[in-house]
Amino acid sequence: MKKPVLVLLICCAPLLAGAWGEPHKAITQAALAALPADEQALLGAELAPLGSSYCLIPDRVYEGKEVARYAMMDSHPGITYLVSLHLPAQQPENYAILRFFMGKAVAAFQAGNLGDAARYAGTVAHVLEDWSCPAHVVPGDNMFTLFQQFLPPPDAMRNKLLHGPVEAGKFAVTIGDFKPTLLGATVDEAAFNLLQRLNAATILARAQTIPIIQALYAGDTNAVTIAQLKAATRGATVVADALHTILCLGAQQVDAGALAHLNTVDLAQCWPLEATNLFFSQQTFFSKPCWGHAYMGGVLEGGSNAVPIKLRVEENGGVVVKEFASGIGTGTRSSLTYLVPAGVYRHFTVFAGLHPELGAKGGVEFAIFGDDKKLASVALIGDQPAHRFDCDLAGVTNLQLVATGKSGDPKANYAIWAEPRLVKRTE
């Protein structure tokens, strides 16, 4: 199928934008250009306004009720301007926002209301772009007054709010031959997986904030643009995934093969709710075996030296030490809580135990809770093999992993959750 003329122009011409008002257009258009031709055709006459107007709806809510209603939520009756559509909040709220607006877009497509579907999709795009914009991802300090204390500005910028300069500029956005990924077979699953993609984009955007500020202070506009583009490009890929998924679900054209990669979710790659705003605040640090925090992908020896995840496991009639590529190293007085989309995953599986060298003299009780109800637990000492849990997730929307000191030397309580997996419900 031949691509619409608009998309050909997008692919061939640079996308210029000034500030993350206009760049919403550039980012959305780059995402639209990455969609397969048949999906672009599904949008028909709504393709162009989605990339030039609808993606700005959350910024245009005061233009009238007909615009505002596409950026309002049933859970916030009467509120026209939702700050959380621009600044990321805690994960449960972020998930609720993505689920609501993706659901509205998909339902409108299925009802044959293409105009409403495209407008709700535009709101989704705007949210994703703001939550992956360097000027929107600093928790609690949108105007960067705190940054001005850590990074004192030159006299010329001493009284200037940094929000605008951090996101202002002109640059082209392209994601080349990027191919969008289907995020789920249902809105609930897709919003959950989109949240994980978005969390990574938020963190990448934060990594650009200080370089942008330093470049602004130095008057280096080229360095500002380079850092901005890193965030904008990642944002465009996330938007492309979201739009692709909305169109697939809306048209009820879901390829089973495209869902295979979603059969399991590695929780070791997901941020627990204790990691407030996607980082571990001081109140989440444990005291045994060391002053540290949960570590994704390894174990923090002494609270500072990352070592691989290992456990004693029963294998082929014996006990061997096995290294795991995926897992979370933690200590006692530690809990890790994860959001779980309702009705999507059937089981939670994980190996729990103590590190064979660091935890040889320790003793820990491992417990798993679903919506505050204990699903399973086991107490282990350091020389015992790890226990493999397989918990039924029926009805569970909040999964918690708790490690508690039980016996032995508390300084050796290097607790490990290896290969923590959400296993998708199958019919």
C-alpha positions in Angstrom: 0.0 0.0 0.0 1.4 3.4 -1.0 2.1 5.8 1.9 0.2 9.0 2.1 2.0 12.1 0.8 2.3 13.6 4.2 4.4 10.7 5.4 6.6 10.9 2.4 7.2 14.5 3.3 8.0 13.6 6.8 10.6 11.0 5.8 12.3 13.3 3.2 12.3 16.7 5.0 13.9 17.7 8.3 11.5 18.2 11.1 12.2 21.6 12.7 10.8 22.5 16.1 11.2 25.2 18.7 10.5 24.3 22.3 8.8 21.1 23.6 5.6 22.7 22.4 6.4 22.5 18.7 8.7 19.5 19.2 5.6 17.5 20.1 4.7 17.8 16.4 8.2 16.7 15.3 8.3 13.7 17.7 4.8 12.6 16.9 5.4 12.9 13.1 8.6 10.8 13.4 6.6 8.2 15.3 3.8 8.2 12.6 6.4 7.8 9.9 7.6 4.6 11.5 4.2 3.0 11.3 3.5 0.4 8.6 1.7 1.9 5.6 -1.5 0.0 6.3 -1.7 1.5 9.8 -1.1 5.0 8.4 -4.0 4.3 6.0 -6.2 3.3 9.0 -5.9 6.9 10.2 -7.0 8.3 6.9 -7.7 12.0 7.1 -6.8 12.0 10.8 -3.2 11.2 10.1 -2.1 14.8 9.5 -3.9 16.5 12.4 -2.7 13.8 14.8 0.9 14.8 14.0 0.3 18.6 13.9 -2.6 19.3 16.3 -4.0 16.4 18.4 -0.6 15.8 20.0 -0.9 19.3 21.5 -4.3 18.7 23.1 -3.1 18.6 26.8 -1.6 22.0 26.2 -4.7 23.4 24.5 -7.4 22.4 27.0 -8.4 26.1 27.7 -9.4 26.6 24.1 -12.8 25.0 24.9 -14.7 22.0 26.1 -14.5 20.2 22.8 -10.7 20.2 23.1 -10.5 19.7 26.9 -12.6 16.5 27.0 -9.9 14.5 25.3 -7.5 15.3 28.1 -9.8 14.8 31.1 -10.2 11.6 33.2 -13.3 10.2 34.9 -11.3 9.8 38.1 -10.7 13.5 38.2 -14.2 14.9 37.5 -14.3 18.6 36.4 -10.5 19.1 36.3 -9.6 20.5 32.9 -5.9 20.8 33.3 -4.3 17.6 34.6 -0.7 18.3 35.7 0.1 14.6 35.7 -0.3 14.6 31.9 2.8 16.7 31.8 4.9 15.7 34.8 5.3 12.0 35.6 3.9 10.9 39.0 4.2 7.6 40.9 3.9 4.4 38.8 0.4 3.5 39.8 -0.9 6.9 38.7 1.2 6.8 35.5 -0.2 3.4 34.7 -3.8 4.6 35.3 -3.3 7.5 32.9 -1.9 5.4 30.2 -4.6 2.7 30.6 -7.4 5.3 30.6 -6.3 7.2 27.4 -5.2 4.1 25.5 -8.5 2.5 26.4 -10.4 5.6 25.1 -8.5 5.5 21.9 -9.0 1.8 21.3 -12.7 1.9 22.2 -13.3 4.8 19.8 -11.5 3.0 17.0 -13.6 -0.1 17.6 -16.7 2.0 17.6 -15.8 3.5 14.2 -15.2 7.0 15.6 -11.9 7.7 14.0 -11.9 11.4 15.0 -12.2 10.7 18.7 -9.7 7.8 18.5 -7.0 10.0 16.9 -7.6 12.8 19.4 -7.2 10.4 22.4 -4.1 8.9 20.7 -2.8 12.5 20.4 -3.2 12.9 24.2 -1.3 9.6 24.7 1.5 10.8 22.4 1.7 14.2 24.3 1.9 12.4 27.7 4.7 10.1 26.5 6.6 13.0 25.0 6.4 15.1 28.2 7.4 12.2 30.5 10.5 11.7 28.3 11.4 15.4 28.0 14.4 16.6 30.1 12.4 19.6 31.3 9.7 17.5 32.8 11.4 14.6 34.5 13.0 16.1 37.6 10.8 15.1 40.6 9.3 18.0 42.5 11.4 20.7 40.8 9.9 21.4 37.5 11.4 24.9 37.3 14.9 23.7 38.4 15.4 26.1 41.3 17.2 23.3 43.1 19.5 22.8 40.1 20.4 26.5 40.3 21.7 25.8 43.8 23.8 22.8 42.8 24.9 24.4 39.5 25.1 28.2 40.2 24.2 30.0 36.9 26.2 32.9 35.3 24.9 36.4 36.0 23.0 36.5 32.7 20.9 33.5 33.7 20.7 34.2 37.5 17.0 35.0 37.6 15.9 33.0 34.6 13.7 30.0 35.1 15.3 27.0 33.4 12.3 25.1 32.3 11.9 26.9 29.0 15.6 27.0 28.0 16.1 23.3 28.8 13.4 22.3 26.3 13.7 25.2 23.7 15.5 24.9 20.4 15.3 23.8 16.8 16.2 20.3 15.8 15.2 17.5 13.4 13.7 14.3 14.8 14.1 10.9 13.0 14.0 7.3 14.1 15.2 5.9 10.8 14.1 2.3 10.2 12.8 1.7 13.7 10.0 -0.9 13.6 7.3 -0.4 16.3 6.6 -3.3 18.8 3.2 -4.5 19.9 2.9 -4.0 23.6 0.0 -6.3 24.5 -3.1 -8.2 23.5 -5.3 -6.0 25.8 -5.2 -2.4 26.9 -4.3 -3.4 30.5 -1.3 -5.4 29.3 -0.2 -2.8 26.8 -0.3 0.1 29.3 1.8 -2.0 31.7 4.4 -2.7 29.1 4.3 0.8 27.8 5.0 2.0 31.4 8.2 0.0 31.5 9.3 1.4 28.2 8.5 4.9 29.4 10.3 4.5 32.7 13.5 3.8 30.8 12.9 6.9 28.6 12.3 9.1 31.7 15.7 8.0 33.1 17.4 8.6 29.9 15.9 12.1 29.8 17.1 12.8 33.3 20.6 11.9 32.1 20.4 14.8 29.6 19.3 17.5 32.1 22.6 18.4 33.7 24.5 18.4 30.3 21.8 20.7 28.9 22.1 23.1 31.8 25.9 23.2 31.6 25.7 23.8 27.9 23.2 26.6 28.4 25.5 28.2 30.9 28.4 27.9 28.4 26.3 29.2 25.5 26.9 26.0 23.6 23.7 25.6 21.6 25.1 22.6 19.7 25.7 20.7 22.9 22.2 21.6 24.1 20.6 20.2 20.9 22.6 17.0 21.0 21.4 16.2 24.5 17.8 17.2 23.7 17.8 15.0 20.6 18.8 11.9 22.7 15.6 12.3 24.7 13.4 13.3 21.8 14.6 10.3 19.7 13.9 7.9 22.5 10.5 9.5 23.0 9.6 9.0 19.4 10.3 5.3 19.6 8.0 5.0 22.6 5.3 7.0 20.9 5.6 4.8 17.8 5.1 1.6 20.0 2.1 3.2 21.6 0.4 4.3 18.4 1.1 0.9 16.7 -0.4 -0.9 19.6 -3.5 1.4 19.7 -4.1 0.8 16.0 -3.6 -3.0 16.2 -6.1 -3.2 19.2 -8.5 -0.7 17.6 -8.6 -2.6 14.3 -8.6 -5.9 16.2 -5.7 -7.1 14.1 -3.4 -8.6 16.7 -0.7 -11.0 15.3 -0.2 -13.8 17.8 3.4 -14.1 16.7 4.1 -10.5 17.6 2.9 -11.3 21.2 5.4 -14.1 21.8 8.0 -11.8 23.4 5.4 -10.8 26.0 4.7 -14.3 27.5 6.9 -13.4 30.5 8.0 -10.2 32.1 11.3 -10.0 34.0 10.6 -8.1 37.2 14.3 -7.6 37.7 14.1 -5.1 34.8 11.1 -3.2 36.4 11.3 -0.6 39.1 9.6 -1.5 42.4 7.3 1.1 43.9 9.7 1.6 46.8 12.0 3.2 44.2 10.1 6.5 44.4 10.1 8.4 41.1 12.4 5.6 39.7 15.1 6.0 42.3 15.7 4.5 45.8 15.2 7.2 48.3 17.1 7.0 51.6 14.2 5.6 53.5 14.3 2.4 51.4 17.9 1.6 52.4 18.3 -1.6 54.5 20.7 -2.1 57.4 21.6 -5.7 57.1 24.0 -7.0 55.8 25.2 -3.5 54.9 24.1 0.0 54.3 22.7 -0.4 50.9 19.6 -0.8 48.7 18.1 -3.4 46.4 20.2 -3.8 43.3 18.8 -4.8 40.0 21.0 -7.3 38.1 23.6 -8.0 40.8 24.4 -8.1 44.5 26.1 -5.1 46.3 28.9 -6.6 48.4 29.4 -4.2 51.3 26.9 -1.9 49.8 29.2 -0.7 47.0 30.8 -3.6 45.0 28.5 -5.2 42.5 29.0 -8.9 42.1 27.1 -11.4 39.9 23.9 -13.1 41.2 24.6 -16.7 42.3 22.5 -19.3 44.2 22.8 -22.9 45.2 20.2 -24.8 43.3 19.1 -28.4 43.0 20.0 -29.7 39.6 20.3 -33.3 38.2 19.9 -34.9 41.6 22.6 -32.7 43.3 23.3 -29.2 44.4 25.3 -26.8 42.3 26.2 -23.1 42.3 24.5 -21.4 39.4 25.0 -17.8 38.1 21.8 -16.0 37.0 21.7 -13.3 34.3 18.6 -11.8 35.9 17.7 -11.0 39.5 17.7 -8.6 42.4 20.2 -8.6 45.3 19.0 -7.1 48.5 19.2 -7.5 52.3 16.8 -8.0 55.2 14.3 -5.3 56.4 13.6 -5.1 52.6 10.4 -5.2 50.7 10.0 -4.8 46.9 6.5 -4.0 45.6 5.4 -4.3 42.0 2.4 -3.2 40.1 0.6 -6.1 38.3 -2.1 -5.5 35.6 -5.3 -7.4 36.5 -6.0 -10.6 34.7 -2.9 -10.6 32.5 -0.4 -12.9 34.3 -1.2 -16.3 35.7 1.9 -17.1 37.8 4.8 -15.5 39.5 8.0 -17.6 39.5 11.3 -16.9 41.2 14.3 -18.5 42.9 14.9 -17.2 46.4 18.0 -17.9 48.5 21.2 -16.5 49.9 24.4 -15.8 47.9 26.6 -19.0 48.2 29.7 -17.1 49.3 28.5 -13.8 50.8 25.5 -15.3 52.5 27.0 -18.6 53.6 26.4 -17.8 57.3 23.1 -16.0 57.0 19.5 -16.8 57.5 16.5 -15.2 55.8 12.8 -15.8 55.5 11.5 -15.1 52.0 7.8 -14.2 51.7 5.6 -13.3 48.8 2.5 -11.3 49.2 -0.3 -10.5 46.8 -2.5 -7.6 47.7 -1.3 -7.9 51.3 -2.2 -11.6 51.5 0.7 -14.0 52.0 1.0 -16.3 49.0 4.0 -18.3 50.1 7.1 -18.2 52.3 10.2 -20.2 53.2 13.1 -19.8 55.7 16.6 -20.7 54.5 20.1 -20.7 55.9 23.2 -20.0 53.9 24.2 -23.5 53.0 20.7 -24.6 51.8 19.7 -24.5 48.1 17.4 -21.8 46.9 13.7 -22.3 46.9 11.7 -22.0 43.6 8.4 -20.3 44.2 5.4 -20.6 41.7 2.6 -18.4 43.0 -0.9 -18.1 41.5 -1.6 -14.5 40.6 -5.4 -14.8 40.2 -6.9 -11.4 41.3 -3.5 -10.0 42.3 -2.7 -6.4 41.3 0.1 -5.7 43.9 3.0 -8.1 44.3 5.4 -7.8 47.2 8.7 -9.6 47.9 9.8 -9.4 51.5 13.2 -10.6 53.0 13.4 -10.8 56.8 16.3 -11.9 59.0 15.6 -15.2 60.6 18.8 -16.7 62.1 22.5 -16.8 61.7 24.8 -13.9 61.2 22.8 -10.8 60.0 25.9 -9.4 58.3 25.7 -12.3 55.9 22.1 -11.9 54.9 22.7 -11.3 51.2 19.2 -12.2 50.0 18.6 -12.8 46.3 15.5 -13.0 44.1 16.7 -14.7 40.9 14.8 -14.8 37.6 11.6 -13.1 39.0 9.0 -13.7 36.3 5.5 -12.7 35.6 4.1 -15.5 33.5 1.3 -14.5 31.1 -2.2 -16.0 31.4 -2.9 -18.5 28.6 -6.3 -19.7 27.6 
